[in-house]
């Protein structure tokens, strides 16, 4: 699988998550619902790309840990 295919799959995953959250916020009439979840997109995409890359090395795990720490902090 090429880099572009993996990138587009990750993009669609995050886009679907945010679209679902947006629809939920429209029904609840509260756009503030989306705010706590936007950083989840970074965590989700980092984990997705790590799993799709095939080989899980120490550097990749450190980058994932840093992204998770940053995303949870937000």
N, C-alpha and C positions, 0 to 999 in steps of 0.2 A: 504494500500500500504506500502510495506516495505521500510526501509531506503535505501537499495541498489537500489531499483527501482527508487526512487526519485533522488538519487545521479546520477545514469546513465542517467536519463532524463535531468538533469541539464548539465551533461557533454556533451551530444549530442547537446543540445541547443547552448552551447558555441562553440563546435567544428564546428557546421554548420555555425555559424556567422563568425568564423575566416576563414573557408574554402571559404565562399562567398567573403570575403574581399581579400583573397589571389588570387582567380581567377580574381577578378576585378583589383588587382595590376599587375597581369601578362599581362592582356590586355592593361593596361595603361603603361606598362613597367616602373613602378615606385614602388619599394618595400617600399618606405617611406610612402605610403598611409596607410599601416596597423598600423604604429606606434601610431597615435593618438587614434586608436580604440581598442587597446589591453586592456586598462583599463576598457573599456565598458563591457568586459567579466566578470569582477569582480562584477560590478554593476548589470548586468543582472542575474548572478548566485545568488547573494545575494537576489535580489528581487524575483527570481523564488523560491528559497528555503523558503523564508518567506511566500509566498503565498501557497506553497505546504505543509507547516508544519501544517496548519489547524488553530491553535490558534495564534492570533497576540497579543503578549504582549508588555509591555513597553520596556523590555530588547531587544526584537527582533527588535523593531522599532529604538532603539538607535544604535544597531549594524548596521542596514541598513543605518541609517543616517551617521554613521562613515565611512562605506564602500563607500557610495555615495560621501562624502566629499573627501575621499582619492582618489577615482577614477577620480573625476572631477579635482582635483589638478594635477594629472598626465597628 
